[in-house]
Amino acid sequence: MLDDYWERMNLRVPIYFSAGLTIQANLYYKVLINWTSQKVKDTYATRNALDFKNVHSFDRSLLDAPGPCVLFATPGMISGGFSLEVFKHWAPCESNLITLPGYCVAGTVGHKLMSGKPTKVDLDKDTQI
């Protein structure tokens, strides 16, 4: 949906995803195109819905890149992994926005953020943002 929106609105802000299983899952969708909806199959020859023009794999060297971007990073609850790493790096800057899934397990950073408008979040006993 974002890829289509970016194209319609002629946006130039890069969209990234943290690699992990995303690349592999998308490959399976392309290989098993016959398992998709009829609409996807009908448009496959003219416009493959799984070839994203505006979405790219995120490299850690981009953490300090200037300018805006959209990044999909897992896990969505910011409970560890790459999303927590990026959160620690980008959260102190008030011009950044974090969007979370509709539900986050209690005790995760995502849950702490969704519990209201915290001014500080304890990540562990030694780290507070």
MMTF fields as JSON, N, C-alpha, C and O atoms, coordinates in Angstrom:
{
  "mmtfVersion": "1.0.0",
  "mmtfProducer": "UNKNOWN",
  "numBonds": 515,
  "numAtoms": 516,
  "numGroups": 129,
  "numChains": 1,
  "numModels": 1,
  "chainsPerModel": [1],
  "groupsPerChain": [129],
  "chainIdList": ["A"],
  "bondAtomList": [4, 2, 8, 6, 12, 10, 16, 14, 20, 18, 24, 22, 28, 26, 32, 30, 36, 34, 40, 38, 44, 42, 48, 46, 52, 50, 56, 54, 60, 58, 64, 62, 68, 66, 72, 70, 76, 74, 80, 78, 84, 82, 88, 86, 92, 90, 96, 94, 100, 98, 104, 102, 108, 106, 112, 110, 116, 114, 120, 118, 124, 122, 128, 126, 132, 130, 136, 134, 140, 138, 144, 142, 148, 146, 152, 150, 156, 154, 160, 158, 164, 162, 168, 166, 172, 170, 176, 174, 180, 178, 184, 182, 188, 186, 192, 190, 196, 194, 200, 198, 204, 202, 208, 206, 212, 210, 216, 214, 220, 218, 224, 222, 228, 226, 232, 230, 236, 234, 240, 238, 244, 242, 248, 246, 252, 250, 256, 254, 260, 258, 264, 262, 268, 266, 272, 270, 276, 274, 280, 278, 284, 282, 288, 286, 292, 290, 296, 294, 300, 298, 304, 302, 308, 306, 312, 310, 316, 314, 320, 318, 324, 322, 328, 326, 332, 330, 336, 334, 340, 338, 344, 342, 348, 346, 352, 350, 356, 354, 360, 358, 364, 362, 368, 366, 372, 370, 376, 374, 380, 378, 384, 382, 388, 386, 392, 390, 396, 394, 400, 398, 404, 402, 408, 406, 412, 410, 416, 414, 420, 418, 424, 422, 428, 426, 432, 430, 436, 434, 440, 438, 444, 442, 448, 446, 452, 450, 456, 454, 460, 458, 464, 462, 468, 466, 472, 470, 476, 474, 480, 478, 484, 482, 488, 486, 492, 490, 496, 494, 500, 498, 504, 502, 508, 506, 512, 510],
  "bondOrderList": [1, 1, 1, 1, 1, 1, 1, 1, 1, 1, 1, 1, 1, 1, 1, 1, 1, 1, 1, 1, 1, 1, 1, 1, 1, 1, 1, 1, 1, 1, 1, 1, 1, 1, 1, 1, 1, 1, 1, 1, 1, 1, 1, 1, 1, 1, 1, 1, 1, 1, 1, 1, 1, 1, 1, 1, 1, 1, 1, 1, 1, 1, 1, 1, 1, 1, 1, 1, 1, 1, 1, 1, 1, 1, 1, 1, 1, 1, 1, 1, 1, 1, 1, 1, 1, 1, 1, 1, 1, 1, 1, 1, 1, 1, 1, 1, 1, 1, 1, 1, 1, 1, 1, 1, 1, 1, 1, 1, 1, 1, 1, 1, 1, 1, 1, 1, 1, 1, 1, 1, 1, 1, 1, 1, 1, 1, 1, 1],
  "groupList": [{"groupName": "MET", "atomNameList": ["N", "CA", "C", "O"], "elementList": ["N", "C", "C", "O"], "formalChargeList": [0, 0, 0, 0], "bondAtomList": [1, 0, 2, 1, 3, 2], "bondOrderList": [1, 1, 2], "singleLetterCode": "M", "chemCompType": "L-PEPTIDE LINKING"}, {"groupName": "LEU", "atomNameList": ["N", "CA", "C", "O"], "elementList": ["N", "C", "C", "O"], "formalChargeList": [0, 0, 0, 0], "bondAtomList": [1, 0, 2, 1, 3, 2], "bondOrderList": [1, 1, 2], "singleLetterCode": "L", "chemCompType": "L-PEPTIDE LINKING"}, {"groupName": "ASP", "atomNameList": ["N", "CA", "C", "O"], "elementList": ["N", "C", "C", "O"], "formalChargeList": [0, 0, 0, 0], "bondAtomList": [1, 0, 2, 1, 3, 2], "bondOrderList": [1, 1, 2], "singleLetterCode": "D", "chemCompType": "L-PEPTIDE LINKING"}, {"groupName": "TYR", "atomNameList": ["N", "CA", "C", "O"], "elementList": ["N", "C", "C", "O"], "formalChargeList": [0, 0, 0, 0], "bondAtomList": [1, 0, 2, 1, 3, 2], "bondOrderList": [1, 1, 2], "singleLetterCode": "Y", "chemCompType": "L-PEPTIDE LINKING"}, {"groupName": "TRP", "atomNameList": ["N", "CA", "C", "O"], "elementList": ["N", "C", "C", "O"], "formalChargeList": [0, 0, 0, 0], "bondAtomList": [1, 0, 2, 1, 3, 2], "bondOrderList": [1, 1, 2], "singleLetterCode": "W", "chemCompType": "L-PEPTIDE LINKING"}, {"groupName": "GLU", "atomNameList": ["N", "CA", "C", "O"], "elementList": ["N", "C", "C", "O"], "formalChargeList": [0, 0, 0, 0], "bondAtomList": [1, 0, 2, 1, 3, 2], "bondOrderList": [1, 1, 2], "singleLetterCode": "E", "chemCompType": "L-PEPTIDE LINKING"}, {"groupName": "ARG", "atomNameList": ["N", "CA", "C", "O"], "elementList": ["N", "C", "C", "O"], "formalChargeList": [0, 0, 0, 0], "bondAtomList": [1, 0, 2, 1, 3, 2], "bondOrderList": [1, 1, 2], "singleLetterCode": "R", "chemCompType": "L-PEPTIDE LINKING"}, {"groupName": "ASN", "atomNameList": ["N", "CA", "C", "O"], "elementList": ["N", "C", "C", "O"], "formalChargeList": [0, 0, 0, 0], "bondAtomList": [1, 0, 2, 1, 3, 2], "bondOrderList": [1, 1, 2], "singleLetterCode": "N", "chemCompType": "L-PEPTIDE LINKING"}, {"groupName": "VAL", "atomNameList": ["N", "CA", "C", "O"], "elementList": ["N", "C", "C", "O"], "formalChargeList": [0, 0, 0, 0], "bondAtomList": [1, 0, 2, 1, 3, 2], "bondOrderList": [1, 1, 2], "singleLetterCode": "V", "chemCompType": "L-PEPTIDE LINKING"}, {"groupName": "PRO", "atomNameList": ["N", "CA", "C", "O"], "elementList": ["N", "C", "C", "O"], "formalChargeList": [0, 0, 0, 0], "bondAtomList": [1, 0, 2, 1, 3, 2], "bondOrderList": [1, 1, 2], "singleLetterCode": "P", "chemCompType": "L-PEPTIDE LINKING"}, {"groupName": "ILE", "atomNameList": ["N", "CA", "C", "O"], "elementList": ["N", "C", "C", "O"], "formalChargeList": [0, 0, 0, 0], "bondAtomList": [1, 0, 2, 1, 3, 2], "bondOrderList": [1, 1, 2], "singleLetterCode": "I", "chemCompType": "L-PEPTIDE LINKING"}, {"groupName": "PHE", "atomNameList": ["N", "CA", "C", "O"], "elementList": ["N", "C", "C", "O"], "formalChargeList": [0, 0, 0, 0], "bondAtomList": [1, 0, 2, 1, 3, 2], "bondOrderList": [1, 1, 2], "singleLetterCode": "F", "chemCompType": "L-PEPTIDE LINKING"}, {"groupName": "SER", "atomNameList": ["N", "CA", "C", "O"], "elementList": ["N", "C", "C", "O"], "formalChargeList": [0, 0, 0, 0], "bondAtomList": [1, 0, 2, 1, 3, 2], "bondOrderList": [1, 1, 2], "singleLetterCode": "S", "chemCompType": "L-PEPTIDE LINKING"}, {"groupName": "ALA", "atomNameList": ["N", "CA", "C", "O"], "elementList": ["N", "C", "C", "O"], "formalChargeList": [0, 0, 0, 0], "bondAtomList": [1, 0, 2, 1, 3, 2], "bondOrderList": [1, 1, 2], "singleLetterCode": "A", "chemCompType": "L-PEPTIDE LINKING"}, {"groupName": "GLY", "atomNameList": ["N", "CA", "C", "O"], "elementList": ["N", "C", "C", "O"], "formalChargeList": [0, 0, 0, 0], "bondAtomList": [1, 0, 2, 1, 3, 2], "bondOrderList": [1, 1, 2], "singleLetterCode": "G", "chemCompType": "PEPTIDE LINKING"}, {"groupName": "THR", "atomNameList": ["N", "CA", "C", "O"], "elementList": ["N", "C", "C", "O"], "formalChargeList": [0, 0, 0, 0], "bondAtomList": [1, 0, 2, 1, 3, 2], "bondOrderList": [1, 1, 2], "singleLetterCode": "T", "chemCompType": "L-PEPTIDE LINKING"}, {"groupName": "GLN", "atomNameList": ["N", "CA", "C", "O"], "elementList": ["N", "C", "C", "O"], "formalChargeList": [0, 0, 0, 0], "bondAtomList": [1, 0, 2, 1, 3, 2], "bondOrderList": [1, 1, 2], "singleLetterCode": "Q", "chemCompType": "L-PEPTIDE LINKING"}, {"groupName": "LYS", "atomNameList": ["N", "CA", "C", "O"], "elementList": ["N", "C", "C", "O"], "formalChargeList": [0, 0, 0, 0], "bondAtomList": [1, 0, 2, 1, 3, 2], "bondOrderList": [1, 1, 2], "singleLetterCode": "K", "chemCompType": "L-PEPTIDE LINKING"}, {"groupName": "HIS", "atomNameList": ["N", "CA", "C", "O"], "elementList": ["N", "C", "C", "O"], "formalChargeList": [0, 0, 0, 0], "bondAtomList": [1, 0, 2, 1, 3, 2], "bondOrderList": [1, 1, 2], "singleLetterCode": "H", "chemCompType": "L-PEPTIDE LINKING"}, {"groupName": "CYS", "atomNameList": ["N", "CA", "C", "O"], "elementList": ["N", "C", "C", "O"], "formalChargeList": [0, 0, 0, 0], "bondAtomList": [1, 0, 2, 1, 3, 2], "bondOrderList": [1, 1, 2], "singleLetterCode": "C", "chemCompType": "L-PEPTIDE LINKING"}],
  "groupTypeList": [0, 1, 2, 2, 3, 4, 5, 6, 0, 7, 1, 6, 8, 9, 10, 3, 11, 12, 13, 14, 1, 15, 10, 16, 13, 7, 1, 3, 3, 17, 8, 1, 10, 7, 4, 15, 12, 16, 17, 8, 17, 2, 15, 3, 13, 15, 6, 7, 13, 1, 2, 11, 17, 7, 8, 18, 12, 11, 2, 6, 12, 1, 1, 2, 13, 9, 14, 9, 19, 8, 1, 11, 13, 15, 9, 14, 0, 10, 12, 14, 14, 11, 12, 1, 5, 8, 11, 17, 18, 4, 13, 9, 19, 5, 12, 7, 1, 10, 15, 1, 9, 14, 3, 19, 8, 13, 14, 15, 8, 14, 18, 17, 1, 0, 12, 14, 17, 9, 15, 17, 8, 2, 1, 2, 17, 2, 15, 16, 10],
  "groupIdList": [1, 2, 3, 4, 5, 6, 7, 8, 9, 10, 11, 12, 13, 14, 15, 16, 17, 18, 19, 20, 21, 22, 23, 24, 25, 26, 27, 28, 29, 30, 31, 32, 33, 34, 35, 36, 37, 38, 39, 40, 41, 42, 43, 44, 45, 46, 47, 48, 49, 50, 51, 52, 53, 54, 55, 56, 57, 58, 59, 60, 61, 62, 63, 64, 65, 66, 67, 68, 69, 70, 71, 72, 73, 74, 75, 76, 77, 78, 79, 80, 81, 82, 83, 84, 85, 86, 87, 88, 89, 90, 91, 92, 93, 94, 95, 96, 97, 98, 99, 100, 101, 102, 103, 104, 105, 106, 107, 108, 109, 110, 111, 112, 113, 114, 115, 116, 117, 118, 119, 120, 121, 122, 123, 124, 125, 126, 127, 128, 129],
  "secStructList": [7, 2, 2, 2, 2, 2, 2, 2, 2, 6, 7, 7, 1, 7, 3, 3, 3, 3, 7, 6, 2, 2, 2, 2, 2, 2, 2, 2, 2, 2, 2, 6, 4, 4, 4, 1, 7, 2, 2, 2, 2, 2, 2, 6, 6, 6, 7, 7, 6, 6, 7, 7, 1, 1, 3, 3, 3, 3, 7, 4, 4, 4, 4, 4, 7, 1, 1, 7, 7, 3, 3, 3, 7, 1, 7, 6, 6, 7, 1, 1, 2, 2, 2, 2, 2, 2, 2, 2, 2, 2, 6, 6, 1, 6, 6, 7, 7, 7, 7, 7, 7, 1, 7, 7, 7, 6, 6, 1, 2, 2, 2, 2, 2, 2, 6, 1, 7, 7, 1, 7, 7, 3, 3, 3, 6, 6, 3, 3, 7],
  "xCoordList": [0.83, 0.0, 0.87, 0.586, 1.934, 2.805, 3.489, 3.625, 3.915, 4.587, 3.659, 4.085, 2.408, 1.437, 1.197, 1.145, 1.053, 0.812, 1.999, 1.814, 3.201, 4.406, 4.418, 4.756, 4.045, 4.037, 2.982, 3.265, 1.778, 0.688, 1.011, 0.69, 1.648, 1.927, 3.307, 3.685, 4.055, 5.391, 6.31, 7.037, 6.258, 7.085, 8.473, 8.633, 9.468, 10.853, 11.497, 12.699, 10.727, 11.235, 11.412, 10.462, 12.61, 12.816, 12.035, 11.861, 11.57, 10.904, 11.849, 12.315, 12.12, 13.027, 12.342, 11.374, 12.851, 12.468, 13.748, 14.73, 13.72, 14.879, 14.804, 13.792, 15.847, 15.869, 15.227, 14.029, 15.972, 15.422, 14.65, 15.117, 13.468, 12.657, 11.864, 11.253, 11.861, 11.06, 11.479, 10.626, 12.781, 13.268, 12.852, 12.371, 13.039, 12.713, 11.201, 10.783, 10.396, 8.94, 8.464, 7.616, 9.002, 8.612, 9.022, 8.302, 10.161, 10.603, 9.599, 9.271, 9.114, 8.117, 6.828, 6.218, 6.409, 5.212, 5.399, 4.483, 6.6, 6.861, 6.888, 6.345, 7.511, 7.602, 6.225, 5.903, 5.428, 4.115, 2.989, 1.95, 3.198, 2.227, 0.849, -0.168, 0.806, -0.477, -1.316, -2.517, -0.71, -1.437, -2.049, -2.752, -1.794, -2.301, -3.707, -4.257, -4.269, -5.626, -5.663, -4.633, -6.847, -7.016, -6.582, -6.02, -6.832, -6.451, -4.938, -4.457, -4.19, -2.726, -2.256, -1.37, -2.846, -2.47, -2.789, -2.002, -3.943, -4.348, -3.415, -3.187, -2.882, -2.02, -0.534, 0.308, -0.206, 1.191, 2.041, 3.183, 1.506, 2.28, 2.556, 3.634, 1.599, 1.785, 2.402, 3.216, 2.02, 2.597, 2.592, 1.545, 3.769, 3.889, 3.731, 4.558, 2.675, 2.387, 3.459, 3.489, 4.337, 5.38, 6.745, 7.724, 6.817, 8.048, 7.878, 7.196, 8.499, 8.325, 9.38, 10.579, 8.933, 9.853, 10.433, 11.563, 9.672, 10.083, 10.522, 10.895, 10.483, 10.815, 12.132, 12.31, 13.058, 14.4, 14.823, 14.273, 15.789, 16.357, 17.179, 17.898, 17.069, 17.769, 19.116, 19.224, 20.125, 21.474, 21.813, 21.473, 22.475, 22.801, 23.574, 23.527, 24.274, 25.012, 24.06, 24.49, 22.774, 21.791, 21.235, 20.453, 21.617, 21.112, 21.377, 20.567, 22.487, 22.847, 22.667, 23.159, 21.966, 21.755, 20.884, 19.929, 21.205, 20.388, 19.05, 18.924, 18.081, 16.79, 15.818, 16.18, 14.564, 13.507, 13.538, 14.118, 12.905, 12.698, 11.602, 11.225, 11.096, 10.153, 10.88, 11.463, 10.849, 11.518, 10.571, 9.996, 10.415, 9.682, 10.721, 11.54, 10.681, 11.668, 10.954, 9.983, 11.442, 10.845, 11.735, 12.933, 11.211, 9.788, 9.047, 9.612, 7.78, 6.971, 6.694, 6.32, 6.87, 6.626, 7.865, 7.855, 8.93, 10.211, 10.671, 11.058, 10.617, 10.998, 12.438, 12.929, 13.105, 14.494, 14.823, 14.084, 15.903, 16.276, 16.532, 16.903, 16.322, 16.666, 15.781, 16.26, 14.494, 13.606, 14.066, 13.983, 14.546, 15.04, 16.332, 16.539, 17.184, 18.429, 18.139, 18.741, 17.225, 16.853, 16.158, 16.414, 15.288, 14.593, 15.593, 15.466, 16.571, 17.591, 18.327, 18.693, 18.534, 19.297, 18.455, 18.941, 17.192, 16.368, 15.407, 15.013, 15.017, 14.0, 14.38, 13.499, 15.632, 15.949, 15.667, 15.573, 15.532, 15.257, 13.75, 13.042, 13.267, 11.817, 11.178, 9.951, 11.958, 11.366, 11.044, 10.48, 11.392, 11.095, 9.745, 9.299, 9.102, 7.796, 7.897, 8.529, 7.281, 7.236, 5.779, 4.923, 5.501, 4.16, 4.23, 5.117, 3.291, 3.309, 2.102, 1.097, 2.2, 1.021, -0.082, 0.165, -1.269, -2.404, -2.299, -2.989, -1.453, -1.321, 0.143, 0.873, 0.561, 1.921, 1.847, 1.1, 2.606, 2.629, 3.148, 4.091, 2.529, 2.955, 4.437, 4.928, 5.132, 6.55, 7.456, 8.648, 6.908, 7.729, 7.809, 6.974, 8.798, 8.93, 7.695, 7.186, 7.215, 6.016, 4.827, 4.084, 4.637, 3.546, 3.725, 2.76, 4.946, 5.212, 4.871, 4.313, 5.206, 4.903, 3.402, 2.898, 2.692, 1.254, 0.444, -0.751, 1.063, 0.331, 0.004, -0.588, 0.349, 0.101, 1.135, 1.62, 1.474, 2.496, 3.679, 3.877, 4.462, 5.602, 6.645, 6.881, 7.255, 8.346, 9.667, 10.649, 9.688, 10.878, 10.45, 9.441, 11.242, 10.971, 12.215, 13.313, 12.033, 13.14, 13.277, 12.363, 14.424, 14.662, 15.203, 14.857, 16.035, 16.552, 17.023, 16.793, 17.675, 18.058, 19.094, 19.265, 19.791, 20.835, 20.506, 21.238, 19.404, 19.125, 17.735, 16.739, 17.694, 16.423, 16.435, 17.408, 15.339, 15.225, 13.994, 13.675],
  "yCoordList": [-1.192, 0.0, 1.249, 2.205, 1.247, 2.419, 2.625, 3.757, 1.545, 1.653, 2.309, 3.193, 1.885, 2.494, 3.958, 4.805, 4.26, 5.639, 6.53, 7.64, 6.047, 6.819, 7.15, 8.264, 6.168, 6.379, 7.405, 8.306, 7.268, 8.205, 9.623, 10.575, 9.776, 11.106, 11.629, 12.743, 10.823, 11.188, 11.552, 12.545, 10.729, 10.963, 10.382, 9.355, 11.042, 10.605, 10.173, 9.907, 10.099, 9.632, 8.119, 7.414, 7.607, 6.165, 5.354, 5.775, 4.176, 3.213, 2.017, 1.481, 1.614, 0.495, -0.572, -0.294, -1.782, -2.836, -3.48, -3.596, -3.895, -4.617, -6.023, -6.709, -6.435, -7.653, -8.856, -9.085, -9.609, -10.784, -11.671, -11.98, -12.083, -12.991, -12.298, -12.97, -10.979, -10.248, -10.578, -10.814, -10.598, -10.899, -12.31, -12.537, -13.245, -14.642, -14.829, -15.534, -14.209, -14.336, -13.769, -14.367, -12.62, -12.011, -12.902, -12.979, -13.566, -14.492, -15.631, -16.021, -16.162, -17.24, -16.764, -17.499, -15.535, -15.0, -14.938, -15.259, -14.521, -14.428, -15.813, -16.001, -16.763, -18.119, -18.784, -19.506, -18.548, -19.185, -18.226, -18.185, -17.458, -16.455, -17.072, -16.394, -18.338, -18.991, -19.163, -19.419, -19.028, -19.157, -17.829, -17.784, -16.768, -15.449, -15.239, -16.11, -14.091, -13.777, -13.643, -13.457, -13.741, -13.625, -12.244, -12.116, -11.229, -9.863, -9.744, -9.125, -10.328, -10.293, -11.057, -10.595, -12.218, -13.021, -12.29, -12.34, -11.61, -10.906, -9.752, -9.472, -9.092, -7.928, -8.277, -7.404, -9.537, -9.956, -9.611, -9.175, -9.798, -9.554, -8.073, -7.712, -7.215, -5.778, -5.059, -4.152, -5.459, -4.835, -5.856, -6.179, -6.358, -7.346, -6.633, -5.802, -6.964, -6.324, -6.613, -5.977, -7.565, -7.936, -7.35, -7.604, -6.566, -5.844, -4.403, -3.609, -4.085, -2.772, -1.809, -2.055, -0.724, 0.263, 1.178, 1.65, 1.424, 2.403, 1.783, 2.502, 0.457, -0.226, -0.974, -1.736, -0.733, -1.301, -1.914, -1.602, -2.769, -3.373, -2.326, -1.534, -2.331, -1.35, -1.9, -3.044, -1.085, -1.438, -0.593, 0.588, -1.194, -0.48, 0.826, 1.731, 0.918, 2.154, 3.334, 4.486, 3.058, 4.12, 4.69, 5.64, 4.135, 4.622, 6.111, 6.811, 6.593, 8.001, 8.818, 9.943, 8.266, 8.979, 10.211, 10.152, 11.314, 12.525, 12.388, 11.618, 13.128, 13.172, 12.132, 11.225, 12.277, 11.374, 10.03, 9.887, 9.047, 7.736, 7.03, 7.455, 5.957, 5.068, 3.745, 3.24, 3.178, 1.905, 0.944, 1.261, -0.226, -1.312, -2.219, -2.828, -2.302, -3.108, -4.035, -3.647, -5.258, -6.225, -6.417, -6.145, -6.863, -7.1, -5.786, -4.832, -5.756, -4.544, -4.045, -2.886, -4.897, -4.481, -3.837, -3.445, -3.737, -3.193, -3.95, -3.355, -5.266, -6.098, -6.572, -7.231, -6.261, -6.675, -6.566, -5.938, -7.157, -7.193, -5.831, -4.876, -5.771, -4.567, -3.39, -2.257, -3.629, -2.518, -1.822, -0.597, -2.577, -1.973, -1.198, -0.121, -1.746, -1.054, 0.3, 1.312, 0.309, 1.548, 2.501, 3.705, 1.972, 2.806, 3.55, 4.757, 2.839, 3.468, 4.578, 5.595, 4.375, 5.334, 6.548, 7.679, 6.315, 7.387, 8.035, 9.182, 7.347, 7.881, 9.205, 10.041, 9.432, 10.708, 11.94, 13.044, 11.786, 12.931, 13.122, 12.232, 14.265, 14.497, 14.622, 14.625, 14.724, 14.811, 13.43, 13.338, 12.357, 11.001, 10.537, 10.961, 9.672, 9.121, 7.607, 7.006, 7.002, 5.542, 5.126, 5.65, 4.186, 3.632, 2.183, 1.44, 1.788, 0.445, -0.358, 0.209, -1.7, -2.519, -2.223, -1.552, -2.707, -2.435, -3.035, -2.59, -4.032, -4.682, -4.96, -5.417, -4.684, -5.0, -5.696, -5.268, -6.748, -7.531, -6.667, -5.894, -6.807, -6.073, -6.321, -7.441, -5.268, -5.37, -5.002, -4.768, -4.944, -4.556, -3.034, -2.328, -2.546, -1.104, -0.577, 0.494, -1.333, -0.927, -0.73, 0.241, -1.636, -1.523, -0.288, 0.424, -0.035, 1.158, 2.428, 3.368, 2.457, 3.627, 3.791, 4.913, 2.678, 2.731, 3.026, 3.308, 2.966, 3.146, 4.604, 4.886, 5.495, 6.914, 7.724, 7.316, 8.866, 9.704, 9.795, 10.812, 8.728, 8.773, 9.774, 9.931, 10.44, 11.343, 10.604, 11.03, 9.486, 8.652, 7.187, 6.829, 6.357, 4.925, 4.212, 4.427, 3.356, 2.54, 1.324, 0.505, 1.212, 0.06, -1.112, -2.264, -0.822, -1.799, -1.026, 0.181, -1.685, -0.99, 0.099, 0.969, 0.064, 1.041, 2.046, 3.018, 1.821, 2.653, 3.251, 2.546, 4.572, 5.293, 6.271, 6.994, 6.278, 7.216, 8.051, 8.916],
  "zCoordList": [0.0, 0.0, 0.0, -0.722, 0.81, 0.824, -0.517, -0.982, -1.133, -2.423, -3.446, -4.189, -3.49, -4.405, -4.059, -4.951, -2.789, -2.356, -2.726, -3.225, -2.482, -2.808, -4.307, -4.708, -5.115, -6.557, -6.969, -7.759, -6.44, -6.783, -6.356, -7.068, -5.19, -4.648, -5.055, -4.692, -5.807, -6.265, -5.09, -5.136, -4.044, -2.863, -3.076, -3.736, -2.514, -2.67, -1.353, -1.318, -0.281, 1.01, 0.912, 0.572, 1.203, 1.062, 2.099, 3.242, 1.663, 2.535, 2.653, 1.648, 3.878, 4.118, 4.963, 5.672, 4.878, 5.791, 6.289, 5.557, 7.544, 8.067, 7.496, 7.641, 6.865, 6.053, 6.736, 6.566, 7.482, 8.151, 7.205, 6.109, 7.626, 6.833, 5.733, 4.902, 5.71, 4.731, 3.306, 2.449, 3.042, 1.698, 1.302, 0.192, 2.21, 1.933, 1.729, 0.81, 2.57, 2.444, 1.114, 0.451, 0.719, -0.548, -1.725, -2.72, -1.62, -2.661, -2.822, -3.942, -1.704, -1.775, -2.43, -3.206, -2.123, -2.773, -4.282, -5.04, -4.722, -6.162, -6.811, -7.9, -6.154, -6.694, -6.722, -7.666, -5.71, -5.592, -5.979, -5.321, -7.047, -7.482, -7.75, -7.601, -8.139, -8.402, -7.142, -7.231, -5.987, -4.727, -4.278, -3.269, -5.006, -4.621, -5.179, -5.852, -4.895, -5.357, -6.883, -7.531, -7.425, -8.875, -9.358, -10.446, -8.572, -8.95, -9.102, -10.052, -8.179, -8.254, -9.488, -10.208, -9.731, -10.908, -12.215, -13.16, -12.271, -13.487, -13.83, -15.006, -12.836, -13.084, -13.064, -13.272, -12.819, -12.673, -13.899, -13.752, -15.087, -16.31, -16.534, -17.004, -16.206, -16.435, -15.245, -15.418, -14.043, -12.845, -11.72, -11.161, -11.399, -10.332, -8.99, -8.617, -8.28, -6.992, -5.949, -4.896, -6.235, -5.277, -5.621, -4.919, -6.702, -7.03, -6.579, -7.227, -5.476, -4.875, -5.404, -5.269, -6.001, -6.566, -5.49, -5.617, -4.447, -3.436, -2.119, -1.191, -2.023, -0.779, -0.96, -1.91, -0.016, -0.119, 1.205, 2.261, 1.125, 2.325, 3.081, 2.473, 4.4, 5.239, 5.668, 6.109, 5.534, 5.961, 7.189, 7.247, 8.157, 9.4, 9.171, 10.004, 8.058, 7.763, 7.553, 7.596, 7.326, 7.116, 8.417, 8.382, 9.556, 10.85, 11.04, 11.648, 10.534, 10.702, 9.429, 9.341, 8.443, 7.185, 7.431, 8.206, 6.781, 6.96, 6.235, 5.283, 6.688, 6.023, 6.522, 7.272, 6.09, 6.554, 5.851, 4.775, 6.477, 5.873, 6.646, 7.738, 6.077, 6.745, 6.898, 5.938, 8.101, 8.34, 9.031, 10.073, 8.448, 9.085, 9.732, 9.045, 11.049, 11.769, 12.734, 13.383, 12.823, 13.734, 14.947, 14.866, 16.041, 16.29, 16.543, 17.077, 16.152, 16.233, 17.635, 17.814, 18.632, 20.018, 20.642, 21.809, 19.845, 20.305, 21.553, 22.558, 21.455, 22.602, 22.506, 23.423, 21.448, 21.245, 19.785, 19.027, 19.38, 17.976, 17.368, 18.051, 16.058, 15.312, 15.679, 15.726, 15.94, 16.279, 17.557, 17.654, 18.53, 19.767, 19.509, 20.067, 18.674, 18.326, 17.669, 18.029, 16.716, 16.028, 16.994, 16.972, 17.835, 18.82, 19.703, 19.91, 20.213, 21.07, 20.326, 20.914, 19.047, 18.247, 17.843, 17.874, 17.465, 16.912, 17.901, 17.693, 18.966, 19.883, 20.551, 20.755, 20.895, 21.543, 20.682, 21.218, 19.389, 18.509, 18.394, 17.923, 18.819, 18.85, 17.467, 17.366, 16.417, 15.084, 14.507, 13.417, 15.221, 14.755, 15.273, 16.339, 14.521, 14.87, 14.892, 14.023, 15.872, 15.969, 15.862, 16.575, 14.975, 14.832, 15.264, 14.845, 16.103, 16.685, 16.235, 15.805, 16.335, 16.033, 17.05, 18.052, 16.806, 17.677, 19.067, 19.984, 19.24, 20.544, 20.813, 19.933, 22.022, 22.453, 23.807, 24.688, 23.97, 25.198, 26.356, 26.189, 27.514, 28.711, 28.975, 28.833, 29.356, 29.666, 28.508, 28.71, 27.279, 26.142, 26.051, 26.615, 25.352, 25.157, 24.43, 24.759, 23.438, 22.716, 23.645, 23.5, 24.594, 25.557, 26.434, 26.712, 26.867, 27.684, 26.915, 27.48, 25.63, 24.805, 24.584, 24.541, 24.444, 24.193, 25.449, 25.357, 26.599, 27.849, 28.15, 29.193, 27.317, 27.537, 26.804, 25.749, 27.354, 26.744, 27.692, 28.358, 27.749, 28.675, 28.2, 27.002, 29.153, 28.803, 28.85, 28.244, 29.577, 29.653, 29.693, 30.3, 29.032, 29.004, 29.496, 28.984, 30.499, 30.992, 30.086, 29.987, 29.427, 28.55, 29.357, 29.096, 30.314, 31.26, 32.479, 32.563, 33.424, 34.663, 34.447, 35.302, 33.309, 33.054, 31.949, 31.762, 31.211, 30.031, 30.113, 30.282, 29.99, 29.986, 28.813, 28.596, 28.066, 26.926, 27.155, 26.339]
}
